[in-house]
């Protein structure tokens, strides 16, 4: 695809941007621009989509100057698909991502926190989980650079008080280095005011090296004996952590839940819980070079295998393409076929669906589709359809739901059964339940997005039966609307 990447920071361009290029996309970058510059680029380049991410400089500047709306309007004017990577979630969802998306109304959001997906869907914006990664083509082992050689390297911004565990992480990893004899080099801003937050702790001036161009970070990580990575959230890895590993550096970081779950302390990194432990680990690994080199080597392998943007983008890209196709003019069809017939509910139901206490609603639906109305109250209501499937495949089932009126919705069960050609049931390929409180009033234009992946289709399966069942609800529930129901093959 042809992509305009609205990215100011090198960290964005050389990571996600470069990975997109590596995957064969043609990418043009805009960093400092206004609506007129964007329009010129659109007319000249004729892009398929616009991508931005994070909490970028241009976003913040235009938000403060009241100019975000002009950028949004230009993207909407040319009906471009807008993909936003909220790589600051969950920490800055309320502070930034939510505010930004309310104004910009992107077509699709990649969020690094599953906790925020519901928040985007409540704004009418589909979202899916996508974590930060690293670009191994950029962050790779580099030649030794004596200018960056040291016992311990820290590349980070101070930001002592922002984050769930950042204050402790800095305390455990950086503060104990101040009055020791290790050769320490610290790059980044705000380290000269450490004593504002840590009483009587001042970093010696000879350790402070000022700002470091992002393009130099692979060389630092390859030349320092030990590289420290500060963690901000207990359930996430910082991107710096992955860049150190990808560059072949020896990683020393905080002992967090995410580090324990995603890495192997003692195998591909070292972790600490206190100032004392940090000093012990540094002393140990400076004296045991071969062990240090072995752990760094394992860390490099881990980064390539588990955290490269090239691999993670390839996994999520089919979902992005489906959302992209859904946003195109009607004559453009998705590259992956929807196996459900009349899933947009534009044709009479009896042609493709078996129904009970359900009726077609043509004028209410998600993004121009029609919908099914399940009757309210204690009556059971359902729709079902038989679809052809292929053995060994997985499928993504998606749908959008809302309710009508102020009363609560109703619980919904969504089930897919696998059958043989002799109509014998093999197993349940998908079983999921939605709560009565999941649905918002359709008058608010808030649709609840449902997505779930099936089990592998058995070898002897011939077809599947999809059942979407509104359960009886004794509290006189509101009618429930089901819209844009799709079943598409997905590669996991």
C-alpha positions in Angstrom: 0.0 0.0 0.0 0.9 3.7 -0.4 1.1 5.2 3.1 1.5 8.7 4.4 3.2 8.5 7.8 2.6 11.6 9.9 5.7 11.1 12.1 8.0 13.7 13.6 10.1 11.5 15.9 13.0 9.4 14.5 12.0 6.7 17.0 8.7 6.3 15.1 10.2 6.6 11.6 13.0 4.1 12.1 10.9 1.6 14.0 7.3 1.2 12.8 7.8 3.3 9.6 10.8 1.4 8.5 9.1 -1.9 9.2 6.2 -0.9 7.0 8.7 -0.2 4.2 10.4 -3.5 4.8 7.1 -5.3 4.3 6.8 -3.7 0.9 4.7 -0.6 1.6 5.6 2.7 0.0 5.9 5.2 2.8 6.2 9.0 2.7 6.8 10.9 5.9 5.5 14.3 7.0 6.7 15.7 10.3 6.3 19.5 10.2 3.2 20.3 8.1 -0.1 22.0 8.0 -3.4 21.1 6.3 -2.2 22.6 3.0 1.0 20.6 3.0 -1.0 17.4 3.7 -3.3 18.1 0.9 -0.4 18.7 -1.6 1.1 15.4 -0.5 -2.3 13.6 -0.9 -2.8 14.9 -4.4 0.8 14.1 -5.4 1.2 10.7 -3.8 -2.4 9.4 -3.9 -2.0 7.3 -0.7 -4.2 4.4 0.4 -4.0 5.4 4.0 -2.6 7.7 6.6 -0.8 6.4 9.7 0.3 8.1 12.9 1.2 7.0 16.4 2.0 7.8 19.9 2.1 11.2 21.4 4.0 12.9 18.6 5.3 16.5 18.5 3.0 17.5 15.6 -0.1 16.1 17.4 0.6 18.0 20.6 1.4 21.2 18.8 -1.7 21.2 16.7 -3.8 20.1 19.7 -2.6 23.1 21.7 -3.1 25.5 18.7 -6.5 24.1 17.8 -5.4 22.9 14.4 -6.1 19.1 14.7 -9.5 19.6 13.2 -8.0 20.9 10.0 -5.9 17.8 9.7 -8.9 15.6 10.4 -11.0 17.4 7.8 -8.3 17.0 5.2 -8.1 13.3 5.8 -11.9 13.0 5.6 -12.1 15.2 2.5 -10.2 12.6 0.5 -11.9 9.7 2.3 -8.6 8.3 3.4 -8.3 5.4 5.9 -6.7 6.7 9.1 -4.8 4.2 11.2 -3.7 5.4 14.6 -1.3 3.4 16.9 -1.9 4.4 20.5 1.4 3.3 21.8 1.0 5.3 25.0 -2.0 3.3 26.2 -3.1 2.5 28.8 -1.1 5.0 30.8 -2.1 8.0 28.7 -5.5 6.9 27.4 -7.5 9.5 29.4 -4.7 12.1 29.2 -4.0 11.9 25.5 -5.3 9.0 23.3 -9.0 9.5 24.1 -8.8 13.2 23.6 -6.9 12.8 20.3 -9.3 10.2 18.9 -12.4 12.2 19.9 -11.1 15.0 17.6 -9.5 13.0 14.8 -12.0 10.1 14.7 -9.5 7.6 13.1 -10.8 4.7 11.1 -9.0 2.1 13.2 -6.9 2.1 16.3 -4.1 -0.2 17.3 -3.7 0.0 21.1 -1.0 -1.5 23.1 -3.4 -2.2 26.0 -6.4 -4.5 25.7 -7.9 -2.5 28.6 -8.7 0.4 26.3 -10.3 -1.3 23.4 -13.8 -0.9 25.0 -13.1 2.8 25.4 -12.4 3.3 21.7 -15.5 1.2 20.7 -17.6 3.4 22.9 -16.4 6.3 20.7 -17.5 4.3 17.7 -13.9 3.5 16.7 -12.9 -0.1 16.1 -9.7 -1.1 17.8 -7.5 -4.1 18.3 -4.5 -5.0 20.5 -1.0 -4.3 19.1 2.1 -4.0 21.2 5.2 -2.0 20.7 8.1 -3.8 19.1 11.6 -3.2 17.6 13.1 -3.0 14.1 16.0 -5.5 13.9 17.1 -4.0 10.6 17.9 -0.8 12.5 18.6 -1.9 16.0 21.2 -4.5 15.3 24.6 -5.3 16.7 27.0 -2.5 15.6 30.8 -2.0 15.6 32.3 -1.0 18.9 32.4 2.8 19.3 34.9 4.0 22.0 32.9 7.2 22.4 30.1 5.2 23.8 32.1 2.5 25.6 31.3 2.3 29.4 30.4 -0.1 32.1 26.8 1.0 32.3 24.7 3.0 29.8 21.4 4.7 30.4 19.4 6.1 27.5 16.2 7.6 28.7 14.3 10.8 29.7 14.0 11.4 33.4 10.2 11.7 33.7 10.6 10.5 37.3 6.9 10.8 38.4 5.0 9.7 35.3 4.1 6.1 35.3 3.0 3.2 37.4 6.4 2.0 38.5 8.8 4.5 36.9 9.7 6.2 40.2 10.8 2.8 41.7 12.4 1.7 38.5 14.7 4.8 38.5 15.3 4.4 42.2 16.4 0.8 41.8 18.4 1.1 38.6 19.9 4.6 38.3 20.1 6.1 41.8 22.6 3.5 43.2 25.1 4.3 40.4 25.6 7.9 41.6 28.3 7.4 44.2 30.0 4.2 42.8 33.1 3.8 40.8 31.5 2.3 37.7 32.1 4.0 34.4 28.5 5.3 33.8 27.2 7.3 30.9 23.7 8.7 31.0 22.0 10.2 27.9 18.7 12.1 27.9 17.1 15.2 29.4 16.1 16.0 33.0 18.8 13.9 34.7 20.4 17.0 36.1 17.4 17.6 38.4 17.2 14.1 39.9 17.4 15.6 43.4 14.0 17.3 42.8 12.4 13.9 43.3 15.1 11.8 45.1 16.3 13.7 48.2 20.0 14.5 48.3 20.6 12.5 45.1 22.6 14.4 42.5 24.1 12.8 39.4 27.7 13.7 38.9 28.2 16.0 35.8 30.8 13.6 34.3 28.1 11.0 33.9 25.7 13.3 32.0 26.1 13.1 28.3 23.1 15.2 27.1 20.7 14.3 24.4 21.5 11.4 22.1 20.3 11.2 18.5 18.0 8.1 18.1 20.2 7.0 15.2 23.1 6.5 17.6 21.3 4.2 20.1 22.3 0.9 18.4 25.9 2.0 18.7 25.5 2.8 22.4 23.8 -0.5 23.1 26.5 -2.4 21.3 29.4 -0.6 22.9 28.3 -0.5 26.6 28.9 -3.6 28.7 25.6 -3.2 30.5 22.5 -1.3 29.3 19.8 -0.2 31.7 16.2 0.0 30.7 13.7 1.8 32.9 10.2 0.4 33.1 7.1 2.6 33.3 4.2 0.1 33.6 4.1 -3.2 35.5 2.2 -4.9 32.6 4.2 -3.6 29.7 7.7 -3.6 28.3 9.2 -0.3 27.3 10.3 -0.1 23.7 13.8 0.8 24.8 13.9 -2.7 26.4 13.3 -4.3 23.1 15.8 -2.0 21.2 18.6 -3.0 23.7 17.9 -6.7 23.1 17.7 -6.3 19.3 21.0 -4.4 19.3 22.8 -7.2 21.1 23.2 -5.3 24.3 23.2 -6.8 27.8 19.9 -5.8 29.4 19.5 -4.9 33.1 16.0 -3.9 34.0 13.3 -3.9 36.7 11.7 -7.1 37.9 8.2 -6.5 36.7 5.2 -8.7 35.8 5.7 -8.0 32.0 9.5 -8.7 32.2 8.9 -12.0 33.9 6.1 -13.0 31.5 7.8 -11.9 28.2 11.5 -12.4 29.0 13.6 -15.0 30.9 15.6 -13.4 33.7 19.0 -15.0 33.9 18.7 -16.3 30.4 18.2 -13.3 28.1 18.3 -10.4 30.6 19.0 -9.6 34.2 16.4 -8.1 36.6 16.6 -6.2 39.9 14.2 -5.3 42.8 16.4 -2.9 44.7 19.4 -0.6 44.7 21.5 -3.2 46.5 20.6 -6.0 44.0 21.4 -3.6 41.1 25.0 -3.0 42.4 25.5 -6.8 43.0 24.3 -7.6 39.5 26.5 -5.0 37.8 29.6 -6.1 39.8 28.9 -9.8 39.0 28.4 -9.4 35.2 31.3 -7.0 34.8 33.5 -9.7 36.3 31.9 -12.5 34.3 32.2 -11.4 30.7 31.4 -14.7 29.0 28.2 -15.1 30.9 27.3 -11.6 30.1 28.0 -12.1 26.4 25.9 -15.3 26.4 22.9 -13.6 28.0 23.1 -10.7 25.5 23.2 -13.2 22.6 20.1 -14.9 23.9 18.4 -11.5 24.3 19.2 -10.7 20.7 17.7 -14.0 19.5 14.6 -13.3 21.6 14.1 -9.8 20.1 14.3 -11.2 16.5 12.0 -14.1 17.2 9.3 -12.4 19.4 9.4 -8.6 19.2 10.2 -7.5 15.6 7.7 -5.1 14.1 8.0 -7.0 10.8 6.5 -10.1 12.4 3.9 -8.4 14.6 2.7 -6.2 11.7 2.3 -9.2 9.5 0.0 -10.7 12.1 -2.2 -7.7 12.6 -2.2 -6.5 8.9 -5.0 -8.8 7.7 -7.3 -7.2 10.2 -6.1 -3.7 9.2 -6.8 -4.6 5.6 -10.3 -5.7 6.4 -11.0 -2.5 8.2 -9.4 -0.6 5.3 -11.6 -2.4 2.8 -14.7 -1.8 4.8 -14.0 2.0 4.6 -13.6 2.0 0.9 -16.3 3.0 -1.6 -18.9 0.3 -2.0 -17.5 -1.1 -5.3 -14.2 -2.1 -3.5 -14.5 -5.5 -1.9 -12.4 -7.0 0.9 -9.6 -9.2 -0.2 -10.9 -11.9 2.2 -14.4 -13.1 1.5 -17.1 -12.9 4.1 -18.5 -16.4 4.4 -21.8 -15.2 6.0 -24.5 -14.4 3.4 -26.5 -11.3 3.9 -24.3 -10.3 6.9 -25.0 -6.6 6.2 -28.7 -7.4 6.6 -29.8 -5.6 3.4 -31.8 -8.5 1.9 -34.9 -10.4 3.3 -33.8 -12.6 6.1 -35.5 -15.8 4.9 -33.2 -16.0 1.9 -30.1 -16.9 4.1 -31.0 -17.0 7.8 -33.2 -19.1 10.0 -34.8 -16.8 12.5 -36.9 -16.8 15.6 -38.4 -13.6 17.1 -36.0 -11.6 15.0 -36.8 -9.1 12.3 -34.9 -7.0 9.7 -34.3 -3.3 10.4 -32.9 -1.6 7.3 -32.5 1.9 8.6 -30.5 1.2 11.7 -27.1 -0.4 11.5 -23.3 0.0 11.9 -21.7 2.2 9.2 -24.5 2.0 6.7 -25.4 -1.6 7.2 -28.9 -2.8 8.2 -29.5 -4.8 11.3 -31.4 -7.6 13.0 -33.7 -6.7 15.9 -34.1 -9.3 18.6 -37.4 -8.9 20.4 -37.3 -7.5 23.9 -38.4 -9.1 27.2 -38.5 -12.7 28.2 -38.8 -14.1 24.7 -35.9 -16.1 23.4 -34.7 -14.9 20.0 -32.0 -16.1 17.6 -30.7 -16.3 14.1 -28.6 -19.0 12.6 -26.9 -19.8 9.3 -24.9 -22.7 7.7 -21.6 -21.7 6.2 -18.9 -23.7 4.3 -15.5 -24.0 6.0 -12.2 -25.6 5.3 -10.3 -28.1 7.6 -7.3 -26.8 9.6 -8.4 -23.1 9.1 -9.2 -20.5 11.7 -11.9 -17.9 11.3 -12.6 -14.5 12.8 -16.2 -13.8 13.6 -17.1 -10.2 14.1 -20.4 -8.3 14.7 -21.7 -5.0 16.1 -24.5 -4.7 18.7 -26.6 -2.0 20.3 -29.9 -1.7 22.1 -33.0 0.4 21.5 -34.2 2.6 24.4 -33.2 3.2 28.0 -33.8 -0.2 29.4 -30.9 -2.6 29.7 -30.0 -5.0 26.9 -30.0 -8.7 27.1 -27.4 -11.5 27.3 -26.3 -12.9 24.0 -24.6 -16.3 23.3 -22.7 -16.7 20.1 -21.8 -20.2 19.2 -20.3 -21.9 16.1 -20.7 -25.7 15.7 -18.6 -27.9 13.4 -20.4 -30.6 11.5 -19.4 -33.6 9.3 -20.9 -33.9 5.8 -23.3 -36.5 7.4 -24.6 -33.7 9.6 -23.0 -35.1 12.8 -21.8 -32.5 15.3 -18.0 -32.7 15.9 -17.4 -30.0 18.4 -18.1 -26.4 19.3 -15.7 -24.2 17.4 -16.6 -21.0 19.3 -18.6 -20.2 22.3 -18.8 -16.7 23.8 -21.2 -14.7 25.8 -22.0 -11.0 25.9 -23.4 -9.3 28.9 -26.7 -7.3 28.9 -24.7 -4.3 30.0 -22.3 -4.4 27.0 -24.7 -2.6 24.7 -25.3 1.1 24.5 -28.4 2.9 23.1 -28.3 3.0 19.3 -29.6 6.6 19.5 -26.1 7.5 20.9 -24.5 6.0 17.8 -22.4 3.7 20.1 -22.0 0.1 18.8 -20.4 -2.6 20.8 -17.8 -4.4 18.6 -17.5 -8.2 19.0 -14.5 -10.2 17.7 -13.5 -13.8 18.4 -11.4 -16.4 16.7 -12.6 -20.0 16.2 -10.8 -23.2 17.1 -9.0 -24.9 14.3 -11.4 -26.6 12.0 -11.2 -30.4 12.4 -10.0 -32.5 9.5 -13.4 -34.1 9.0 -15.5 -30.9 9.2 -17.6 -30.0 6.2 -19.6 -27.0 7.4 -20.3 -24.8 10.4 -23.6 -23.6 12.0 -23.5 -20.1 13.4 -26.0 -19.4 16.1 -26.5 -15.9 17.7 -29.0 -16.3 20.5 -30.6 -13.6 22.6 -31.4 -15.2 25.9 -34.6 -14.6 27.8 -34.3 -11.7 30.2 -36.8 -11.4 33.1 -36.2 -7.7 33.7 -38.1 -6.7 30.5 -35.0 -5.9 28.4 -34.8 -3.5 25.5 -34.7 -4.8 21.9 -31.2 -5.7 20.8 -29.8 -4.9 17.4 -27.2 -7.0 15.6 -25.3 -5.5 12.6 -22.6 -6.2 10.1 -22.0 -9.9 10.9 -18.8 -11.3 9.2 -16.9 -14.6 9.2 -13.5 -14.4 7.5 -10.5 -16.7 7.4 -7.6 -15.5 9.5 -4.0 -16.5 9.7 -2.8 -16.7 13.3 
